[in-house]
Amino acid sequence: CVHTENCFVPTSEIIAVEETDLNKKQRNTGKWQKMAKPHAFTVYYVKKARNHRWRCRDVTFWCVDEHLCNQWTQALKELLEMQKCRPKQLLVYINPYGGKRQGKRIYEQKVAPLFSLASISTDVVITEHANHAKDSLLEVNINKYDGVVCVGGDGTFSEVMHGLIGRMQKDSGIDQNNPKAPLVQCNIRIGIIPAGSTDCICYSTVGISDPVTSALHIIVGDCQPLDVSSVHHNNTFLKYSVSLLGYGFYGDILKDSEKKRWMGPMRYDYSGLKTFLSHHYYEGTISFQPAKHTLGSPRDKDSCRTGCYICKESEQQLAEQHKKCGLKREEDEEEWKVIKGKFLAINAVNMSCACPRSPKGLSPAAHLADGSADLILVRKCSRFDFLRYLVRHTNQDDQFDFSFVDVYRVKSFQFTSKLSEDNESNVTDIGKKRFGQFCRDHPACCCNIANSTWNCDGETLDSSAIEVRVHCQLMKLFARGIEENCKDEAAYSQSSIEQLL
């Protein structure tokens, strides 16, 4: 066989192999002209470009011997069949209203042809209203699918995630309202085709918000475990979070922007400036359990990357702890650290929360699957100091290197605001002992804002008293984490087409 270019591709990144019908025009060009009746097959594969972008490329192999050509085609197809991690049947939810309302077009033009090429069958549902996907997942026969794909923004992903996790707990008889309940892991992977305004979750787990790249990660069957935080109030389940839980600055931005949806994505810039100028701070108490099982720390600059050893080792240590003393006993015995103060922002992140505007994110060294969240406390400071802190999210400087910023790696935490009512303050029995009543002190402002709002992955939570617990690797994505940038992207493993030939 002869091929047109020198290309090394592991079988795990071959998308499809097809017999190729050479027309007369093709036969009359170049070397093919010398062959009387050439037979050919085409290999479609992943081509890695800059900035974590993937593309589908193809190379055609041809020869005179039809039997030899068929042998190669069959051998390569059998190799692809051996890739058991690849999905064959997918359930797809498309949000036609999210972001710039391009979800349906993006899927039909960029994604569906690739799924078809890879012989993936799909059942497509166009969502018609809020919680359509979530409600559907509670009833659908989920066992017939190898994965669920959401086409939309972070909100669409959140809806699918809530539906899947809720379904798993329902089928297992787990009460989601019990904050101490050990949740059942979701083995059905979720794929994200970005078509929203920010696509933070996709960017933080793949390295780019690009529909074709995400589709190819789904096709090759990548798997990235993901921590999920549960949020409760007074033994009532509120939400799950995988990226940001923000009170104060980010909560206020979201609350203000919700009133200005008519502005489109520009509303976030407007609300951000308005919130920064208002400079509200909120008084309250944070109580948390340090994540002693993790190998890393928020300031070690050790970023989470493909095959992250910190995530693997931390998950093993956490599992051993639970095996030794049990989840409930361990939580009762471990010390809680308590911090009272006046805060401009309280952020808890399960991932870096990187996006194009902030390539490092809110916590650059946060890990996707180590069973912890990074708790960032920004205390009351001047507007100028707060601006310095915000600017560092866009450059390479250490954003935690300020006297008014504290960061902790935690596995659970509780918060109550100073102006919470008595029944809101008492999150748990532990909380009753810890939390008192506090008053907001804001002499520089005559406004009557009592509490902020929690921003939970882009959705508002009005309860200011919450209890949060991180569930290690509760779900899985069709992703592999962010790959290290390497100069020689063709330096792959032993199983390559070149070696096969």
C-alpha positions in Angstrom: 0.0 0.0 0.0 1.0 3.6 -0.6 -0.3 6.6 1.3 -0.3 10.3 0.6 1.3 11.5 3.8 3.4 10.2 6.7 0.9 10.1 9.6 1.0 8.3 12.9 -2.3 7.7 14.6 -3.2 5.4 17.5 -6.1 3.1 16.8 -7.9 4.8 19.7 -8.1 8.0 17.6 -9.3 6.5 14.4 -12.9 7.6 13.8 -13.9 5.3 10.9 -12.7 3.1 8.1 -14.6 3.0 4.8 -14.2 1.4 1.4 -13.5 4.0 -1.2 -14.9 4.0 -4.7 -12.4 5.6 -7.0 -14.0 7.4 -9.9 -12.4 7.8 -13.3 -11.4 11.4 -12.6 -9.5 10.4 -9.5 -7.8 7.5 -11.3 -6.4 9.8 -14.0 -4.4 11.9 -11.5 -0.8 11.3 -10.3 0.4 7.8 -9.3 -3.1 6.3 -9.5 -3.0 6.6 -13.3 -0.4 3.8 -13.4 -2.7 1.3 -11.7 -5.1 -0.5 -14.0 -7.9 -1.1 -11.4 -6.9 0.3 -8.1 -8.9 -0.5 -4.9 -8.9 1.8 -1.9 -10.0 2.4 1.6 -10.1 5.7 3.5 -9.2 6.1 7.2 -10.8 9.0 9.1 -8.9 10.0 12.1 -8.4 12.7 14.7 -5.9 15.5 13.8 -4.8 17.6 16.8 -4.3 21.2 16.2 -3.3 24.1 18.4 -5.1 25.1 21.6 -6.6 21.6 22.1 -8.6 21.8 18.9 -9.4 18.5 17.2 -10.4 18.0 13.6 -11.5 15.1 11.4 -9.0 14.3 8.7 -8.7 11.4 6.3 -6.1 9.5 4.3 -6.7 7.1 1.5 -4.7 3.9 0.9 -4.9 2.1 -2.4 -3.5 -1.0 -4.2 -4.3 -3.3 -7.2 -5.1 -6.4 -5.2 -8.8 -6.2 -4.2 -8.4 -9.1 -1.7 -5.6 -7.3 0.1 -7.5 -4.1 0.2 -10.5 -5.9 1.8 -8.3 -7.6 4.3 -6.9 -4.2 5.5 -10.4 -2.7 5.7 -11.7 -5.7 7.7 -8.7 -5.7 10.1 -9.0 -2.0 10.8 -12.8 -2.3 11.4 -12.1 -5.2 13.8 -9.6 -3.0 15.7 -12.3 -0.3 16.0 -14.8 -2.9 17.3 -12.4 -3.7 20.1 -12.6 -0.1 21.4 -15.3 -1.0 23.9 -15.4 2.4 25.5 -16.9 3.9 22.3 -20.6 4.8 22.3 -23.0 3.1 19.8 -26.3 4.6 20.9 -26.7 8.2 22.2 -29.6 10.2 23.6 -29.2 13.8 22.4 -30.9 16.9 24.0 -30.7 20.1 21.9 -31.5 23.5 23.6 -32.7 25.7 20.6 -32.9 28.8 22.8 -29.5 28.8 24.7 -26.6 31.2 23.9 -27.0 32.6 20.4 -29.8 30.2 19.5 -27.5 28.2 17.3 -27.8 24.8 19.0 -29.9 23.0 16.4 -27.8 24.4 13.5 -24.5 23.5 15.2 -25.7 19.9 15.8 -27.1 19.3 12.4 -24.2 20.8 10.4 -21.1 20.0 12.5 -21.9 17.1 14.8 -24.5 14.8 13.2 -22.4 14.1 10.1 -19.5 13.0 12.4 -21.8 10.7 14.5 -23.1 9.2 11.3 -19.6 8.7 10.0 -18.7 6.8 13.2 -21.9 4.7 12.9 -23.4 6.1 16.1 -27.1 5.9 16.4 -28.9 8.8 18.0 -32.3 9.7 19.4 -32.6 13.5 19.3 -34.9 15.5 21.5 -35.4 19.3 20.9 -36.2 20.7 24.4 -39.3 22.9 24.5 -39.2 24.4 28.0 -37.2 24.6 31.1 -36.5 21.2 32.8 -37.6 19.3 29.7 -34.4 17.3 29.6 -34.3 16.8 33.4 -37.9 15.5 33.5 -37.4 13.3 30.4 -34.4 11.6 32.0 -36.4 10.6 35.0 -38.7 8.5 32.8 -36.8 7.4 29.7 -35.4 3.9 29.3 -31.8 5.0 30.1 -30.3 1.5 29.9 -30.5 1.4 26.1 -28.0 4.3 25.7 -24.3 4.5 26.1 -24.3 8.2 26.9 -26.4 11.4 27.0 -25.3 14.4 24.9 -26.4 17.9 25.6 -26.2 20.6 22.9 -26.3 24.0 24.6 -24.6 26.0 27.3 -23.8 25.3 31.0 -27.5 25.6 31.8 -28.4 22.7 29.5 -25.6 20.6 30.9 -26.8 21.3 34.4 -30.3 20.2 33.5 -29.1 16.9 32.0 -26.8 16.3 35.0 -29.6 16.9 37.5 -31.8 14.5 35.5 -29.2 11.8 35.3 -28.0 12.0 39.0 -31.6 12.3 40.1 -32.5 9.2 38.1 -29.7 7.2 39.6 -30.7 8.0 43.1 -34.3 7.4 42.4 -33.6 3.9 41.0 -31.3 3.1 44.0 -33.8 4.4 46.6 -31.5 7.2 47.8 -33.1 10.2 49.4 -31.5 13.3 47.8 -32.9 15.5 50.6 -30.6 13.8 53.1 -27.3 15.9 52.9 -25.3 13.0 54.4 -26.6 10.3 52.0 -23.8 8.6 50.1 -24.9 9.1 46.4 -24.7 6.4 43.8 -22.2 7.2 41.0 -23.5 7.7 37.4 -21.8 5.4 35.0 -23.6 6.9 32.0 -21.3 9.5 30.5 -22.5 13.0 29.5 -21.2 14.7 26.4 -21.2 18.5 26.0 -21.6 20.1 22.5 -20.9 23.8 23.4 -23.5 26.1 22.0 -24.0 28.6 24.9 -22.8 32.0 26.1 -19.8 30.9 28.2 -19.5 27.1 28.0 -17.2 27.1 31.1 -17.6 23.4 31.9 -16.6 22.4 28.4 -13.6 24.8 28.4 -12.4 23.5 31.8 -12.6 19.8 30.9 -11.5 19.8 27.2 -9.5 23.1 26.9 -11.6 24.7 24.2 -15.2 25.4 23.5 -15.5 23.9 20.0 -18.4 21.7 18.8 -16.3 19.5 16.5 -13.6 18.9 19.1 -16.3 17.9 21.6 -18.0 15.6 19.1 -14.7 13.8 18.4 -14.1 13.3 22.1 -17.5 11.6 22.3 -16.8 9.4 19.3 -13.5 8.1 20.5 -15.2 7.3 23.9 -13.1 9.4 26.2 -14.0 9.4 29.9 -13.3 12.0 32.5 -14.6 11.5 36.1 -16.0 14.7 37.7 -16.7 15.8 41.2 -20.2 17.1 42.0 -21.2 19.2 45.0 -24.6 18.9 46.5 -26.3 22.0 48.0 -28.8 21.6 50.8 -30.8 23.9 53.1 -32.5 22.6 56.2 -32.4 19.0 55.0 -33.9 20.0 51.7 -32.0 19.4 48.5 -31.5 22.5 46.4 -29.0 21.9 43.6 -25.9 20.1 42.3 -22.9 22.1 41.2 -19.9 21.2 39.2 -18.2 24.5 38.6 -19.0 27.7 40.6 -20.9 28.3 43.8 -20.5 32.1 44.3 -22.0 34.4 47.0 -21.5 38.1 47.0 -19.9 39.5 43.9 -20.8 36.6 41.4 -24.2 36.1 43.0 -25.0 39.8 42.7 -23.9 39.8 39.0 -26.2 36.9 38.2 -29.1 38.3 40.1 -28.8 41.7 38.3 -28.2 40.1 34.9 -31.3 37.9 35.1 -33.4 41.1 34.9 -31.6 42.2 31.7 -31.9 39.1 29.5 -33.1 41.3 26.6 -29.5 42.6 26.4 -28.1 39.2 25.5 -24.6 38.1 26.5 -23.7 41.8 27.0 -25.8 41.8 30.1 -23.0 40.1 32.1 -20.5 43.0 31.3 -23.1 45.6 32.3 -24.1 43.8 35.5 -20.4 43.1 36.3 -19.5 46.8 36.1 -22.6 47.8 38.1 -21.9 45.2 40.8 -18.2 46.2 41.0 -19.1 49.9 41.5 -21.8 49.1 44.1 -19.0 47.3 46.2 -21.4 45.4 48.5 -20.0 43.2 51.2 -21.8 40.7 53.3 -21.2 39.5 56.8 -21.5 35.8 57.8 -19.9 32.7 58.9 -18.2 30.0 56.9 -17.5 26.6 58.5 -15.6 23.9 56.6 -13.9 20.6 56.7 -10.4 20.7 55.1 -9.8 18.0 52.4 -6.9 16.2 54.2 -7.1 13.3 51.7 -5.9 15.4 48.7 -2.3 15.5 47.6 -2.5 18.9 46.1 -3.2 22.4 47.4 -4.9 25.5 45.8 -1.6 27.3 45.5 0.8 24.6 44.3 0.4 25.6 40.6 0.0 21.9 39.8 -2.8 22.0 37.2 -5.3 19.2 36.5 -4.3 17.5 33.2 -5.2 14.3 31.3 -4.6 11.3 33.5 -4.0 13.5 36.6 -2.1 11.6 39.3 -3.4 13.9 42.0 -7.0 13.0 41.2 -6.2 9.3 41.1 -4.3 9.2 44.3 -6.7 11.6 46.2 -9.7 9.4 45.2 -7.9 6.3 46.4 -7.0 7.9 49.8 -10.6 9.1 50.2 -12.0 5.6 49.4 -9.6 4.1 52.0 -10.7 6.6 54.7 -14.4 5.8 54.0 -13.6 2.1 54.2 -11.8 2.4 57.5 -14.2 4.5 59.5 -17.3 5.1 57.4 -18.6 8.3 55.9 -20.8 9.5 58.8 -18.4 8.7 61.6 -15.5 10.3 59.7 -17.5 13.6 59.3 -18.5 13.6 63.0 -15.0 13.1 64.2 -13.1 15.5 61.8 -12.5 19.1 62.9 -14.4 22.0 61.4 -12.7 25.3 60.8 -14.8 28.4 61.4 -14.3 31.8 59.9 -16.5 34.8 60.6 -16.1 38.1 58.7 -17.2 40.6 56.0 -16.8 39.3 52.5 -17.0 40.8 49.0 -17.1 37.3 47.5 -17.3 33.7 48.7 -16.5 31.3 45.9 -16.4 27.5 45.9 -15.2 25.8 42.7 -14.9 22.1 41.8 -12.9 23.0 38.7 -10.7 25.9 37.5 -13.7 27.6 36.0 -11.5 28.7 33.1 -13.0 30.4 30.0 -11.7 32.4 27.1 -11.8 35.7 29.1 -10.1 34.1 32.1 -7.8 31.3 30.7 -6.6 30.4 34.2 -10.0 30.5 35.9 -11.0 31.3 39.4 -8.7 28.6 40.9 -6.0 27.5 38.4 -4.9 24.5 40.4 -8.4 23.1 41.1 -8.8 19.5 40.2 -11.7 17.8 38.4 -11.9 14.5 40.3 -10.0 14.7 43.6 -13.1 14.8 45.9 -12.6 18.4 46.9 -13.6 22.0 46.1 -11.4 25.2 46.4 -13.1 27.7 48.8 -12.0 31.2 48.0 -12.8 34.0 50.6 -12.4 37.6 49.5 -12.7 39.8 52.5 -13.8 43.4 52.7 -11.2 45.6 51.0 -11.0 48.8 48.9 -12.4 49.0 45.4 -8.9 49.4 44.1 -7.6 46.2 45.8 -10.7 44.3 44.6 -10.0 45.4 41.1 -6.4 44.2 41.4 -7.7 40.8 42.5 -10.1 40.6 39.5 -7.5 41.7 37.0 -5.3 38.8 38.1 -7.8 36.3 36.7 -6.7 37.5 33.2 -2.9 37.4 33.6 -0.3 35.0 35.0 0.1 36.6 38.5 -0.9 34.7 41.6 -4.5 35.7 42.3 -4.3 34.5 45.8 -1.3 36.6 46.8 -3.3 39.2 48.7 -3.8 39.7 52.4 -7.6 40.0 52.0 -7.9 36.7 50.0 -7.9 33.2 51.7 -8.2 29.9 49.8 -8.8 26.4 51.3 -9.2 23.0 49.8 -12.3 21.5 51.4 -14.6 18.5 51.2 -17.6 20.2 52.7 -18.7 23.5 54.1 -21.6 25.4 55.6 -22.5 29.1 55.4 -25.0 31.4 57.0 -25.3 35.1 56.4 -25.6 37.6 59.3 -29.1 38.6 58.5 -30.5 35.1 58.0 -33.7 34.3 59.9 -33.5 31.9 62.8 -34.8 29.0 60.8 -32.3 29.7 58.0 -29.3 30.0 60.3 -29.8 26.5 61.8 -28.5 24.5 58.9 -27.7 21.4 61.1 -27.3 20.6 64.7 -23.6 21.3 64.2 -24.5 24.5 62.7 -26.7 25.5 65.6 -23.8 25.4 68.0 -21.6 27.4 65.6 -23.8 30.0 64.0 -25.1 33.0 65.8 -27.1 35.9 64.5 -25.1 38.6 62.8 -25.8 42.1 61.5 -24.6 43.7 58.3 -22.3 46.7 58.8 -22.2 48.8 55.7 -22.0 52.5 56.7 -20.8 53.7 53.3 -24.0 52.6 51.6 -27.6 53.4 52.4 -29.0 50.5 50.3 -31.3 47.9 51.9 -29.7 44.8 50.5 -29.9 42.2 53.3 -28.4 39.2 51.7 -26.6 38.3 48.4 -27.7 35.4 46.2 -25.8 32.2 45.5 -24.7 31.7 42.0 -24.9 27.9 41.4 -23.4 27.1 38.0 -25.2 30.2 36.5 -28.5 29.7 38.3 -29.7 31.6 41.4 -30.2 30.2 44.8 -32.0 32.6 47.2 -31.3 30.7 50.4 -28.3 32.4 52.1 -27.9 29.5 54.6 -26.6 26.4 52.8 -24.7 23.1 53.4 -22.4 21.9 50.7 -20.7 18.5 50.3 -18.4 17.3 47.5 -19.1 13.9 46.1 -15.9 12.4 44.6 -16.2 11.4 40.9 -20.0 11.2 41.1 -20.4 11.5 37.3 -18.4 11.0 34.1 -17.9 13.1 30.9 -17.0 12.3 27.4 -13.7 14.1 27.8 -10.1 13.4 28.8 -9.2 16.5 30.8 -7.0 19.2 29.3 -4.0 17.6 27.5 -0.5 18.9 28.0 0.7 21.0 25.0 3.5 19.0 23.4 5.6 20.0 20.4 5.5 16.6 18.8 1.8 15.8 18.7 2.5 12.8 16.4 4.6 11.0 19.0 2.0 8.4 19.9 1.9 4.9 21.2 2.9 1.6 19.6 -0.5 1.0 18.0 -0.4 3.2 14.9 -1.5 2.8 11.3 2.1 3.4 10.2 3.3 0.4 12.2 0.3 -1.7 11.0 1.3 -1.0 7.4 
